[in-house]
Amino acid sequence: MRSVYLALLLLMVIPGTHGAENGITGLGSDFIAAELQRTRSDPDSTVSVSIAAPRDYVFDFLTTRLDEYADGAAALRFDHADSAITGRLSRGSLRITTMDSGETLAQRFLLFTAPAEFAYHTNMELSTLSVPLKYSITRYLLSEINNENTELSVTVSYQASNRLFAFIVRRAFNSALRRDFERAANIIAEKYKNESTE
């Protein structure tokens, strides 16, 4: 399975048994908030990479151009019906990625503080892919090194759907996470270099 495609699959939320509240389907808002906090205090996986591009550019690329750096992603669209800012990408917006296979990922933004931080979960009731995870919350923190360089930290909290998968999921997740974001960092840096000289 292609590396970035695997990481995307592993960075998903599969609905649990909690009630739907505030546009978060399948998981209760208190549970989501606790797991979002855990991405800061006690994540299951973490990776940091340096990207040779300004922080504003990196933030925009990561949030709005997923189809340009994720292997297997064919198209991207947004639904801002539940956005905190009417008609614009913000907390509550839904990002829907169509893969080459025609399957979709529907990711709901939980945090959106440009250009410093964002977080999301994947709404599996709106997605057509499934993975052996009970849930997953992913947070991105972007720090400015200087005007032309950004440090990206990605932290994830998740739980495998059953204990038999836990070890396999953890190994695959940790292995793919660094490889995938190092690849993404190279793509973003190259795109920035090309676009800034046009």
Secondary structure as UniProt FT lines:
FT   HELIX           3..10
FT   TURN            22..23
FT   HELIX           29..41
FT   STRAND          45..51
FT   HELIX           55..64
FT   HELIX           66..69
FT   TURN            71..72
FT   STRAND          73..79
FT   TURN            81..82
FT   TURN            86..87
FT   TURN            91..92
FT   STRAND          94..99
FT   TURN            100..101
FT   STRAND          104..113
FT   TURN            114..116
FT   STRAND          117..122
FT   TURN            124..126
FT   STRAND          133..146
FT   TURN            147..148
FT   STRAND          149..160
FT   HELIX           163..196
//
